[in-house]
Amino acid sequence: TKGKGTTLDQFKSSMKDQLDGFNKETHNMKITTSMLNHERYNTKIKFHMHEREISHLEAECIQVCTEADEQHWHELEMKKPEIEL
């Protein structure tokens, strides 16, 4: 019976080692998942910030173009009497 007890103890030890390995692997997977979720969140925030920056720059460009068009039109109106003479 001593041989059977040793075999059973070895089996239990082997199973415990396997379970410990699974627990460690599961823990590492949870950490990896958490890190990937954090990276995904940061990427979404950066994307949103870039979209806002692009929208702001587009609006600014439209405003500058509109002001330039108005200035040009005003200059043409000022020169119109000179051209008519």
Secondary structure in CASP SS format (residue, H / E / C, confidence):
PFRMAT SS
TARGET T0000
AUTHOR 0000-0000-0000
METHOD secondary structure of the structure
MODEL  1
T C 1.00
K H 1.00
G H 1.00
K H 1.00
G H 1.00
T H 1.00
T H 1.00
L H 1.00
D H 1.00
Q H 1.00
F H 1.00
K H 1.00
S H 1.00
S H 1.00
M H 1.00
K H 1.00
D H 1.00
Q H 1.00
L H 1.00
D H 1.00
G H 1.00
F H 1.00
N H 1.00
K H 1.00
E H 1.00
T H 1.00
H H 1.00
N H 1.00
M H 1.00
K H 1.00
I H 1.00
T H 1.00
T H 1.00
S H 1.00
M H 1.00
L H 1.00
N H 1.00
H H 1.00
E H 1.00
R H 1.00
Y H 1.00
N H 1.00
T H 1.00
K H 1.00
I H 1.00
K H 1.00
F H 1.00
H H 1.00
M H 1.00
H H 1.00
E H 1.00
R H 1.00
E H 1.00
I H 1.00
S H 1.00
H H 1.00
L H 1.00
E H 1.00
A H 1.00
E H 1.00
C H 1.00
I H 1.00
Q H 1.00
V H 1.00
C H 1.00
T H 1.00
E H 1.00
A H 1.00
D H 1.00
E H 1.00
Q H 1.00
H H 1.00
W H 1.00
H H 1.00
E H 1.00
L H 1.00
E H 1.00
M H 1.00
K H 1.00
K H 1.00
P H 1.00
E H 1.00
I H 1.00
E H 1.00
L C 1.00
END
